[in-house]
C-alpha cells in the first residue's frame, strides 16, 4: 500500500515548485506530493525567448539556489542587469529628475537577473525530479478538497485520491484550492492591461532596465540575454487592443515614442500578447491544514517586477516554519504553526502591495500638480545616496525580515 504524502502542494508553477523543493530539502523526512495541472515547461535553448519573463531579485536567486535550481537557470539564458533608469513621462530619460539606480551604489555586482518564466519552471521541475521524497503528479487538476480531521482529503479530476497533513495552495491568482478552502480575496481591477513583446532596438540595452511612467501606465524595457529587450507596457484596455491590432511599423513607432527613444528606434518586434492587471490579496492566508503562497495569496502591479519575488519569499518562509515545526514534533497542518508563517509574510506583502498600488495611482494620471510632486520626489531620491540605497536594497531583497535561505552566504 502506497504511503500518503505528509504535504500536498497544489500547483507546480514557479512558486509552487519552489515551495515543494524547499519543503523537501528542509524536511527530508517528510514526503511531498505536487499536483501539476499545467502542461510541462517547454523551454529550449534553441527556441526564441519567451514572452513572459521575470526580474529576479538577489533574494530570489538565493532561494532558487536553495531549491537546487539556480545552476541550471544560470547555464540557460539569463540577462543580469546592473543599472535601472526610472523617469516621469514629462521629462527626458536622461534629464534632471530621472532616477539612476546602479548595483555599484550598494557594492553589488548586479541588481538582479531577467529570466524567462519557462526556464525557471523547467529548472525547478528538474530539481523536484531529483528529490526522492517528492512525487510529481502530472495532469492532476484538483476537483475537491476537505480539510477536516487529522488529514486533508484531495480529489483529483481523473479519479485519484490522496490525503495529506498539510495542503499548500500555490495554484495562481484564480486559485481553485483557495475557494475550496473557504478563503476569500479582496482587491480591485486596475483598468489596465499589460502588453508584452520582445524587441530589437537601435541602441544596446547596456544591462539596464528602463521604466517610464506615462499617464495611462508605465512602460518597462527589460534587457534580454540575446541583446533584445522585453517590454511590459501597462496601458488602458482600449490602447492595449489597438497595440495588438496595429501593423508592425505602427507598433514599433508607438513603442519608441512611449519609451521616449531611450534605446533609439525599434528595429524588430516579435509576437505580442496582453493580460489584464488586478490587485488581489487574501485577508487570511491559512486555516487548519491549509496555507496560501504566491499569487494565490496576493497579486500586485507589475511596475516594480516584484510579484514572483514576493512569492519566492512566501515559499521560503513557509518551508522554514514547517521544517521547524516538524523538527519539534509538530503537526505540519497545525493552525497555530501556520499562523506563524502568516504573521511573518502578510505584513511584508501588504507593505509591498500598498506601495506598488500607491505608485501606480500617483503616476497613472496627467494632473500637473501631481506631476510636479513626482519630479521633485525623483530628484530628491536621485540626489540622496542613502535614500537611494534603501530603495535598491529593498528591491533586491537584501533588507527586511528575510528567511534563512534568502540571507547572504547561506546557500551557494
C-alpha positions in Angstrom: 0.0 0.0 0.0 1.4 3.3 -1.0 2.3 5.9 1.6 0.2 9.0 1.7 2.1 12.3 1.5 2.7 14.4 4.5 2.3 17.6 2.4 0.5 18.2 -0.9 1.4 21.3 -2.9 -1.4 22.3 -5.4 0.3 24.0 -8.3 3.7 23.5 -9.9 4.3 27.0 -11.3 7.4 28.8 -10.2 6.3 29.5 -6.6 4.6 26.1 -6.1 7.6 24.2 -7.4 9.9 26.3 -5.2 7.7 25.6 -2.2 7.8 21.9 -2.8 11.6 21.8 -3.3 12.3 23.8 -0.2 9.9 21.7 1.9 11.5 18.5 0.7 15.1 19.8 1.2 14.5 21.3 4.7 12.3 18.4 5.9 13.9 15.3 4.3 11.8 13.0 6.5 8.6 14.4 5.1 7.0 13.2 1.8 5.7 15.8 -0.6 3.2 15.4 -3.4 3.0 18.1 -6.1 -0.2 18.4 -8.1 0.6 19.9 -11.6 -2.4 20.7 -13.7 -0.5 22.6 -16.3 1.5 21.3 -19.3 5.2 20.7 -18.6 7.5 23.7 -19.3 8.5 24.0 -22.9 11.8 26.0 -22.6 14.5 25.1 -25.1 17.9 26.8 -25.7 17.3 26.7 -29.4 13.8 28.3 -29.2 13.0 32.0 -29.2 12.9 33.9 -26.0 9.5 33.5 -24.3 7.1 36.5 -23.8 6.8 36.1 -20.1 9.9 37.0 -18.1 10.6 37.9 -14.5 13.1 40.3 -12.9 14.5 38.0 -10.2 16.0 39.7 -7.2 19.1 38.6 -5.3 16.9 37.1 -2.6 15.1 35.1 -5.2 18.4 33.9 -6.7 19.4 32.6 -3.2 16.0 30.9 -2.8 16.4 29.2 -6.2 19.9 28.1 -5.3 18.5 26.6 -2.1 15.9 24.7 -4.3 18.8 23.2 -6.3 17.6 25.1 -9.5 19.8 28.1 -9.9 22.8 26.4 -11.6 20.6 25.2 -14.4 18.9 28.6 -14.8 22.3 30.3 -14.9 23.5 27.9 -17.5 20.4 28.6 -19.6 19.6 32.0 -20.9 19.6 34.9 -18.4 20.4 38.6 -18.5 21.9 40.3 -15.5 21.2 43.9 -15.1 23.3 46.3 -13.2 21.5 49.6 -13.8 18.0 50.9 -13.8 16.6 54.2 -15.1 13.2 55.5 -13.9 11.6 58.7 -15.1 8.4 60.6 -15.4 6.8 60.9 -18.9 7.1 64.7 -18.8 10.9 64.7 -18.7 13.6 63.1 -20.9 15.2 59.8 -19.9 18.5 61.5 -19.1 17.1 64.7 -17.8 17.0 66.2 -14.3 14.5 64.3 -12.2 15.2 60.9 -13.7 16.4 58.3 -11.1 19.5 56.3 -11.9 19.9 53.1 -9.8 23.2 51.1 -10.0 24.3 48.0 -8.3 27.5 49.8 -7.5 25.5 52.1 -5.2 25.2 49.2 -2.8 28.5 47.5 -3.7 26.8 44.6 -5.5 27.7 43.2 -9.0 24.2 43.3 -10.3 20.7 44.4 -9.3 19.1 41.2 -10.5 18.5 38.9 -13.5 15.9 38.9 -16.2 14.9 35.2 -16.7 12.2 33.5 -18.8 9.5 32.0 -16.7 9.5 28.8 -18.6 13.3 28.3 -17.9 12.6 28.8 -14.2 9.8 26.3 -14.3 11.9 23.8 -16.1 14.9 24.1 -13.7 12.6 23.8 -10.7 10.8 20.7 -12.2 14.1 19.0 -12.7 15.1 19.9 -9.2 11.9 18.2 -7.9 12.6 15.1 -10.0 15.9 14.7 -8.3 14.4 14.6 -4.8 13.5 11.2 -3.5 10.8 12.5 -1.1 8.8 14.3 -3.9 6.1 12.8 -6.1 5.2 14.9 -9.1 1.6 14.2 -10.2 1.3 15.4 -13.8 -2.1 16.3 -15.2 -3.5 16.4 -11.6 -6.3 19.0 -11.5 -7.8 19.4 -8.1 -11.6 18.7 -8.0 -12.4 18.5 -4.3 -10.7 19.5 -1.0 -11.8 18.6 2.5 -9.8 20.0 5.4 -11.5 18.5 8.4 -9.9 15.8 10.6 -6.4 14.5 11.0 -5.7 14.7 7.3 -6.9 16.8 4.4 -8.6 14.8 1.6 -7.9 15.8 -2.0 -9.8 14.6 -5.0 -8.3 14.9 -8.5 -10.5 15.1 -11.7 -9.1 11.8 -13.1 -10.3 9.9 -10.0 -7.1 9.8 -8.0 -7.5 10.5 -4.3 -4.9 11.3 -1.7 -4.6 12.5 1.9 -2.1 14.9 3.4 -1.5 16.6 6.8 -0.9 19.9 5.0 -2.1 21.4 1.7 -0.3 24.3 0.2 -2.4 26.4 -2.3 0.1 27.6 -4.9 -2.3 27.4 -7.9 -2.2 31.0 -9.0 -4.4 34.1 -8.8 -7.6 32.2 -9.6 -6.7 29.5 -7.1 -9.4 26.9 -7.1 -8.0 25.4 -3.9 -8.4 28.7 -2.1 -12.1 28.8 -2.8 -12.4 25.1 -1.8 -10.7 26.0 1.5 -13.2 28.8 2.1 -10.7 31.7 2.0 -11.5 34.9 0.2 -9.6 37.6 -1.7 -10.1 41.4 -1.8 -8.9 43.9 -4.3 -9.7 45.8 -7.4 -9.0 45.9 -11.1 -6.5 48.5 -12.4 -8.4 49.1 -15.6 -5.1 48.5 -17.3 -3.7 45.7 -19.5 0.0 44.8 -19.8 1.2 44.4 -23.4 4.3 42.2 -23.7 6.6 41.8 -26.6 10.3 41.2 -27.4 12.1 43.9 -29.4 15.4 44.6 -31.1 16.4 48.2 -30.7 18.9 50.5 -32.3 21.0 51.0 -29.2 22.3 48.3 -26.9 20.5 47.9 -23.6 23.8 48.0 -21.6 22.5 45.7 -18.9 20.0 48.4 -17.9 16.3 48.2 -17.1 14.3 51.2 -18.2 10.9 52.3 -16.9 9.0 55.4 -18.0 5.8 56.5 -16.3 3.0 57.6 -18.6 -0.5 58.9 -17.7 -2.0 55.6 -18.9 0.5 53.4 -17.0 4.3 52.6 -17.0 6.3 51.1 -19.9 9.3 49.0 -18.9 12.1 47.7 -21.2 13.9 44.8 -19.6 17.3 43.5 -21.0 17.4 40.0 -22.6 20.4 37.7 -22.9 20.3 37.9 -26.8 20.6 41.7 -26.8 16.9 42.4 -27.3 14.6 43.9 -24.6 11.3 42.6 -23.3 8.6 45.3 -22.9 5.9 45.3 -20.3 3.6 48.2 -21.3 0.8 48.8 -18.8 -1.9 50.9 -20.5 -5.7 51.2 -20.9 -7.5 48.2 -22.3 -8.5 50.2 -25.3 -4.9 51.2 -26.1 -3.8 47.6 -25.5 -6.3 46.3 -28.0 -5.1 48.9 -30.6 -1.5 47.9 -30.0 -2.2 44.2 -30.5 -4.1 45.0 -33.7 -1.6 47.5 -35.1 0.7 46.7 -38.0 4.3 46.1 -37.3 5.6 49.5 -38.2 2.9 51.3 -36.3 3.6 49.2 -33.2 7.3 49.8 -33.3 6.8 53.5 -33.7 4.4 53.6 -30.8 6.8 51.7 -28.5 9.7 54.0 -29.4 7.6 57.1 -28.7 6.3 55.7 -25.4 9.8 54.8 -24.3 11.0 58.3 -25.4 13.5 56.8 -27.7 15.7 55.7 -24.8 17.1 52.9 -26.9 16.7 54.6 -30.3 14.5 53.2 -33.0 12.7 49.9 -32.5 14.1 47.8 -35.4 12.2 44.5 -34.9 9.2 43.4 -32.9 8.2 39.8 -32.2 4.8 38.4 -31.3 2.6 40.3 -28.9 0.3 39.4 -26.1 -1.6 41.2 -23.3 -3.2 40.3 -19.9 -5.4 42.3 -17.5 -3.9 43.8 -14.4 -5.5 43.3 -11.0 -4.6 43.7 -7.3 -5.8 40.8 -5.1 -5.0 39.9 -1.5 -6.3 37.3 0.8 -7.2 38.7 4.2 -6.4 35.3 5.7 -3.6 33.1 4.4 -4.1 30.0 6.5 -6.5 27.7 8.2 -6.1 24.3 9.7 -4.2 22.0 7.2 -4.0 24.7 4.5 -1.8 27.7 3.6 -1.6 30.1 0.6 1.6 31.2 -1.2 2.4 33.4 -4.1 -0.3 34.7 -6.5 -2.9 32.6 -4.7 -2.3 34.9 -1.7 -1.5 38.2 -3.4 -1.2 39.7 -6.9 0.5 43.0 -7.4 1.0 45.5 -10.2 4.0 44.5 -12.4 5.5 48.0 -12.4 8.2 47.0 -9.9 8.6 43.4 -11.1 8.2 42.1 -7.6 5.3 39.7 -7.9 7.3 36.4 -8.1 9.9 37.7 -5.7 7.3 38.1 -3.0 6.1 34.6 -3.8 9.6 33.0 -3.5 9.9 34.6 -0.1 6.5 33.1 0.9 7.8 29.7 -0.2 11.0 30.1 1.9 9.2 31.3 5.0 6.6 28.6 4.8 9.2 25.9 4.3 11.3 27.2 7.2 8.3 27.4 9.5 7.0 23.9 8.7 10.5 22.5 9.0 11.0 24.0 12.5 7.6 22.6 13.5 8.3 19.1 12.2 11.7 19.1 13.9 9.8 19.8 17.2 7.3 17.0 16.6 4.5 19.3 15.5 1.8 18.5 13.0 2.6 20.5 9.8 -1.1 21.3 9.4 -1.4 22.8 13.0 -3.2 26.1 12.6 -1.1 27.7 15.3 2.1 26.7 13.4 0.7 28.0 10.1 -0.2 31.3 11.7 3.5 31.9 12.4 4.0 31.9 8.6 1.1 34.2 8.1 2.3 36.7 10.7 5.7 36.7 9.1 4.8 37.2 5.5 1.5 39.0 5.5 2.8 42.4 6.8 5.7 42.3 4.3 3.3 41.6 1.4 0.8 44.2 2.5 3.6 46.9 2.6 4.7 46.0 -0.9 1.2 45.8 -2.3 0.3 49.2 -0.9 3.5 50.8 -2.1 3.0 49.5 -5.7 -0.6 50.4 -5.7 0.2 53.9 -4.5 2.9 54.4 -7.0 0.6 53.3 -9.8 -2.1 55.7 -8.7 0.4 58.6 -8.3 1.9 58.2 -11.7 -1.1 57.0 -13.8 -2.6 60.4 -14.3 -1.9 63.7 -16.0 -2.5 66.0 -13.1 0.1 68.9 -13.4 0.3 69.4 -9.6 1.0 65.7 -9.0 3.5 65.8 -11.9 5.5 68.5 -10.2 5.4 66.5 -6.9 6.6 63.4 -8.7 9.5 65.1 -10.4 10.6 66.8 -7.2 10.5 63.4 -5.4 12.5 61.8 -8.2 15.1 64.5 -8.0 15.3 64.1 -4.2 15.8 60.3 -4.3 18.4 60.6 -7.1 20.5 63.1 -5.1 20.3 61.4 -1.7 22.6 58.4 -1.9 21.5 56.8 1.4 17.8 57.0 0.4 18.6 55.6 -3.0 20.5 52.8 -1.3 17.4 51.9 0.8 15.3 51.6 -2.3 17.8 49.4 -4.0 18.5 47.1 -1.1 14.8 46.6 -0.5 14.1 45.8 -4.2 17.0 43.3 -4.2 15.6 41.6 -1.2 18.7 42.5 0.9 16.7 44.1 3.6 13.6 43.2 5.6 12.6 40.2 7.7 14.2 37.5 5.5 14.1 33.7 5.8 17.4 31.9 6.3 17.8 30.7 2.7 17.4 34.3 1.4 20.1 35.7 3.6 23.7 36.1 2.4 26.2 33.2 2.4 23.6 30.7 3.5 23.4 28.8 0.2 25.7 28.8 -2.9 
